[in-house]
Amino acid sequence: MFFFSSGSVEEGWTGKDLATSRLNVFLGFPLGGLLAFGLMVTAATVFHPTGTSVGSLSQTAMPAAIALGKLGLAAAILGFIAATFGAAMETGLSAGYTVAQYFGWAWGKFRRPTEASRFHTVVIISILVGVAALATTIGPIQLTEYTLIFSAVVLPLTYLPILVVANDRGYLGDRVNGKLANAFGVIYLVVILVAAVAAIPLMLVTRMGAG
C-alpha cells in the first residue's frame, strides 16, 4: 500500500491515471494468481507422487528443469533473481516510506541521499536486516511460510483504513466508493477477518501444511 501509493505521488499521477491503475488491478492481479496456481499445480504434479517435501529454494526449480531442461532451469534462476530483487526493493522502499512519512521526514526514491538521508538510511537498514535473516540458520522457505501466516493475521489492520479512506470525501472528493464497491469491500473484509482468525489455528493443526 505504502509502496504503490507513495510511488504514484512521486510520479505525479492524477485522476487521468486511474484507468491505468484499474488495468493493473483487474489484469495484473488475476494473472499473478493464475501464475501462482500454475506453479502450485506443477509442484504438486512433480513432488506429490514421490512424497518429496520442499525444504530449500533450489528444489522449487525442479519442475521447470524436468519439463524444459536447461532452458527451464535458467528461466527459474532468472525468476528467482528478479523476484528476490523486486521484493527486496519493494520491502525496503515500503519501510522507508512508512517511517519517513510517519515522522514527517523528507522522502522519495528520486531524491538524493543528501536531500532525504533518513529515508534512504531506513531503506538500506531494512534490506540489510533481510540479508542478515537469510544469513542465519533460518530456512528461507520456513521464514516465508511464517511471514505469510502473520501477514494474513494483520491484513485486516491494513485493509480497514483503506476502506475508510475510500469513503472519505475529504481525501477523495467525488471519487469515493459507490454502493457496489462498498458491498464488495465489506464482503472482502469479512473474508480476510475469517482468514486472520483462522490463520494461526490452521498453522498449528496442519503443522504448516505438513499434515
C-alpha positions in Angstrom: 0.0 0.0 0.0 2.7 2.5 1.1 4.9 1.5 -1.9 2.3 1.9 -4.6 0.6 5.0 -3.2 3.9 6.8 -2.5 5.2 5.8 -5.9 2.1 7.3 -7.6 2.6 10.6 -5.7 6.3 10.7 -6.7 5.5 10.1 -10.3 2.7 12.8 -10.3 -0.2 10.5 -11.1 -3.6 12.3 -11.4 -7.2 11.2 -11.9 -6.4 10.6 -15.5 -4.2 7.7 -14.5 -7.0 5.8 -12.7 -7.6 3.8 -15.9 -4.0 2.6 -15.8 -4.4 1.7 -12.2 -7.6 -0.2 -12.8 -6.0 -2.1 -15.7 -3.1 -3.1 -13.4 -5.6 -4.4 -10.7 -8.1 -6.2 -13.0 -5.5 -7.7 -15.4 -2.3 -7.9 -13.3 -3.7 -9.4 -10.1 -5.7 -12.2 -11.8 -2.7 -13.0 -14.0 -0.5 -13.2 -10.9 -3.0 -15.5 -9.2 -3.1 -17.7 -12.3 0.6 -18.0 -12.4 0.7 -18.9 -8.7 -1.9 -21.5 -9.2 0.0 -22.9 -12.2 3.1 -23.2 -10.0 1.2 -25.0 -7.3 -0.3 -27.5 -9.8 3.1 -28.1 -11.4 4.8 -28.5 -8.0 2.1 -31.0 -6.8 2.5 -33.0 -10.0 6.2 -33.3 -9.5 6.6 -33.6 -5.8 3.4 -35.3 -4.5 3.8 -38.7 -6.2 7.3 -39.1 -4.7 6.3 -37.7 -1.3 9.0 -35.1 -1.6 8.9 -32.3 1.0 10.3 -29.0 -0.3 12.9 -27.8 2.1 15.1 -25.5 0.0 14.7 -22.9 -2.7 16.7 -24.9 -5.2 14.1 -27.7 -5.1 11.4 -25.3 -6.4 13.3 -25.2 -9.7 12.9 -28.9 -10.3 9.6 -28.8 -12.1 10.9 -26.3 -14.6 14.1 -28.2 -15.1 12.3 -31.5 -15.6 9.9 -30.1 -18.1 12.2 -27.8 -20.1 15.7 -29.0 -19.2 18.5 -26.4 -19.0 16.3 -23.7 -20.5 13.7 -24.2 -17.8 16.4 -24.2 -15.1 17.8 -20.9 -16.5 14.4 -19.4 -16.6 13.7 -20.5 -13.0 17.0 -19.0 -11.8 16.3 -15.7 -13.6 12.8 -15.7 -12.0 14.4 -16.2 -8.5 16.8 -13.3 -9.1 14.0 -11.0 -10.4 11.6 -11.9 -7.7 14.2 -11.5 -4.9 15.5 -8.2 -6.2 12.0 -6.9 -6.7 10.8 -8.0 -3.3 13.8 -6.5 -1.6 13.4 -3.1 -3.3 9.6 -3.1 -2.6 10.0 -4.1 1.0 12.9 -1.6 1.7 11.1 1.3 0.0 7.8 0.5 1.8 9.7 0.6 5.1 11.3 3.9 4.1 8.0 5.5 3.0 6.2 4.3 6.2 8.8 5.5 8.7 9.6 8.8 6.9 6.0 9.8 6.3 5.1 8.9 9.9 7.9 11.2 11.3 7.5 13.9 8.7 10.9 13.4 7.1 11.8 14.2 3.6 11.3 11.1 1.4 11.4 9.9 -2.1 13.3 7.4 -4.2 14.2 10.2 -6.7 15.7 12.4 -4.1 19.4 12.3 -3.5 20.6 10.8 -0.2 21.8 14.2 0.9 18.2 15.5 0.5 16.5 12.6 2.2 19.2 10.9 4.3 16.9 9.4 6.9 14.6 7.9 4.3 17.5 6.3 2.4 19.0 5.1 5.7 15.8 3.3 6.6 15.6 1.6 3.2 19.2 0.4 3.5 18.7 -0.9 7.0 15.6 -2.7 6.0 17.4 -4.5 3.2 20.3 -5.3 5.5 18.0 -6.8 8.1 16.6 -9.1 5.4 20.0 -10.2 4.3 21.0 -10.8 7.9 18.0 -13.0 8.4 18.9 -15.1 5.4 22.5 -15.4 6.8 21.2 -17.2 9.8 20.2 -20.9 10.0 16.6 -20.0 9.4 15.4 -21.7 6.2 14.0 -19.3 3.6 11.0 -21.5 2.9 10.1 -21.7 6.5 10.6 -18.0 7.0 8.4 -17.3 4.0 5.7 -19.5 5.4 5.7 -17.8 8.8 5.7 -14.4 7.2 2.7 -15.3 5.0 0.8 -16.6 8.1 1.4 -13.4 10.2 0.7 -11.2 7.2 -2.8 -12.8 7.0 -3.2 -12.1 10.7 -2.5 -8.4 10.4 -4.2 -7.9 7.0 -7.5 -6.5 8.4 -5.5 -3.8 10.2 -4.1 -2.5 6.9 -7.2 -3.1 4.8 -9.8 -1.4 7.1 -8.1 2.0 7.0 -8.0 1.8 3.2 -11.8 1.1 3.1 -12.4 4.0 5.4 -10.3 6.4 3.3 -12.0 5.1 0.2 -15.3 6.6 1.6 -13.8 9.9 2.9 -14.8 12.8 0.6 -12.2 15.0 2.4 -9.5 12.9 0.7 -11.1 11.6 -2.5 -13.8 14.2 -3.3 -16.2 12.7 -5.9 -14.1 9.6 -6.4 -15.2 7.9 -3.2 -16.5 4.3 -3.4 -20.0 3.7 -4.6 -22.5 1.3 -3.2 -21.3 -1.7 -5.3 -17.7 -1.1 -4.5 -18.5 -0.8 -0.8 -20.5 -4.0 -0.9 -17.6 -5.9 -2.4 -15.3 -4.1 0.1 -17.3 -5.3 3.1 -17.5 -8.8 1.7 -13.8 -8.9 1.3 -13.3 -7.5 4.8 -15.4 -10.4 6.2 -13.3 -12.9 4.2 -10.0 -11.6 5.4 -11.3 -11.3 9.0 -12.1 -15.0 8.9 -8.7 -15.8 7.3 -7.0 -13.8 10.0 -8.8 -15.5 12.8 -8.2 -19.0 11.3 -4.6 -18.5 10.2 -2.7 -19.4 13.4 -5.0 -22.3 14.4 -4.7 -23.8 11.0 -1.0 -23.4 11.1 -0.8 -25.3 14.3 -3.4 -28.0 13.3 -1.8 -28.7 9.9 1.8 -28.2 11.2 2.3 -25.6 8.4 0.8 -27.9 5.8 2.8 -31.0 6.8 -0.4 -32.8 7.6 
